[in-house]
Structure formats: C-alpha cells, structure tokens
Amino acid sequence: MTTPGPETPTGARTPPPGPDATPEELVADIEATRAELGDTVEALSQKLDVKAQARDSLEDAKQRGIDVFQQTRDAATDEHGNLTPEARSIAIKVAAGVGVVVVLRVIWKKVRG
C-alpha cells in the first residue's frame, strides 16, 4: 500500500519516492512528511482550543463594537466635535422619552404602593 507524498506549496501532493529512490530522496520525503504532520497537528490543536477561540471571538466582537461606535460618533458630530442638528434632535427625543418613562414609573409605584 502506498501513501501519497507530502503536499507541495500549491497543495498538490508529490508522489512518494519509488523503489529506486536514493537515500537523500527518502530523507527529504520523510522530512516533508514530518513537516506536514506537524502542520496538521498544530491545525487540529488550534481547532480544539475552545478558550483561544472564545478569546479570539471576544476580541473580534470588541473591535467591531469599537468600529461601530467610532462610525456612529463620526456620523453624529461635526468637525468640531459638536452634535449635528439631526443628532441633537434625536438626543432630545431620547432624553424626553427616558424622562417620560421615569415619571410613569414613579407614578406607577405610588399608585401600586
């Protein structure tokens, strides 16, 4: 039974050395196979490292959050860092809505009281 040779940089496998291979060719094939096996073990180890994957996912989410925050801030402010009229209008509406919720909550607590 013959096994395919190690992968070349393009991903194609080289044929294993034949029966008339020189010792140098055999050694080169063994070294290439060891290197491929080492890469395979490393790739499997990374896939099985759940903590590292979780850390990577958390870092990616954190970076996306920072990016979204910066984009939102840039869209809501002018070149001097002041709120644009549209952003100011939205902020006032949100603050009024929060104020109404707080007042209703206080009234509700007094009524239920």
N, C-alpha and C positions, 0 to 999 in steps of 0.2 A: 504494500500500500504506500503510495507516495502522497506527500502533502504539498500543497502549493508553497512556493517560496515566499520570502518576505515582500512587503509592499514597496514599490518604488515611490518617489515623491509624487508622482501623478496618481497614485492609488492603485495602479495595475500591479499585479503580483509577478515577480520574476520566477522563472521555472527553477525548481531545485537543481542542484548540481547533479550531473549524470554519473554513471558508474566509472567513467574515466576522468572524473574531476581531480584536480591537483589538490594537495593538502591546503594550499593557500585559498583556493576557491571554497573548500569545505569550511575553513576557519571563517572566511568572510561571510558565508551563508549562516553559520552559527551565530556570529556577532550580530548580523542583521536580524535574525530571528529573535535573539535576546532583546535587542532594542525594541522591536515590535511588541514583544511580550511585555516589556516594561511599560511602554506607552499604553497598552491595553489595561494593565493592572492599575496604572495611575488614573485612567479614564473611569474605570469601574469604581475606584476608591472615591473619586470626586462625586460620582452619581449616588453613592451610598452615604455620603457625609451630609446628613439631614441638617445638622446645625449650621454648617457652612452655607448650604443652600438657603436656609432661613435668614442667615445674616446677609447674604447677597440680595435676597428679595427685599429685606427691610431697607437696605442701603439704596436699592433701586427706587423703592416707594418714597423714601425720604428725598431723594434727588428730584423725582418727579414733582413732589409737593413743593419743593423749593422753586422749581422752574415755573409751576403754575402760579405760585404766589408772586414771583417777580413779574410774570406776564400781566397778572391782574393789576398789580401796583403800577406798572408802566402804563397800562391802559386807562387807569383811573386818575393819574396825576399828569400835570403839565411839566414843562422843562424846569420849573422852579420847585417842584415837589408839592404844589398845591393841588387840591382836588379839582377835577374838571367840573363844569356846571352839571353835566349828566350824573357824575359820580356823587356830587354834593346832593342832588335831588334824591338819588337812591338812598344815600346815607340818612337823610332827613326822614324819608318814608320808613326806613327800617327802624330808626330810633323811635318814631311815633308808634309804630306797631308794637315794639317792645314795651313802651310806656303803657299802651292800652292793655296789654297782657298783664302787666304788673298791677295796674289799677283793678282790673277784673278779678285777678287772683285775691287781692286784699278784700274786695267786696264779697267775693265768694266765701272766704274764710270767716268774715263777720256774720254772714247770713247763716252759714252752716254751724257756726260757732260755739 
